[in-house]
Each structure stands twice: as structure tokens, then as C-alpha cells.
């Protein structure tokens, strides 16, 4: 039997602003909304009551800042997901 040892290196795949915040693409959100209207209003611009645009795979875990990594998420589950992401993305 052969044993295999995997080493996981810390990979910095996140672009950050000068203040340390993760830089997000507003053009990615616009492109996502163009093809995915708000679930509550059916509109592609303006407020979307009860929903936020959320990254499926967190940016802090090398998730892409592209429309294909975005989803509409109800506010309450989004807050829970954000709490979980903060715990894993320290």
C-alpha cells in the first residue's frame, strides 16, 4: 500500500482594496441581474425586496467574481451564510 501525503498551501487568490476589503466587481452583478431578474419584482435594475445577490462560492475561498458564481438569495439565509463565511474566511 502506498501512502500519499498532501500539503495544502495557503493560496492568496483574493484581490483586496487598500482598506483590506475584498474587491467586488459591480459589472459582474449588473451582468448577473441582466440575465436573472429579481425574484420579487421581476426587474433587472433597482431594489429587490427580500433578496440580495450573493456569491455561491465565497470570494475568500477563491470563488470567482463572475455572474456564473452569483445567485439571488433571500435575506435571512444570506445572513446565516455570511456568518458561516466569516468563520471560515479568517
Secondary structure, DSSP 8 states (H G I E B T S, - for coil): ---------------B-TTS-B---HHHHHHHHHHS--TTT--SSS--TTEEEEESS-GGGT---SGGGEEEEEHHHHHHHHHHHHHH--
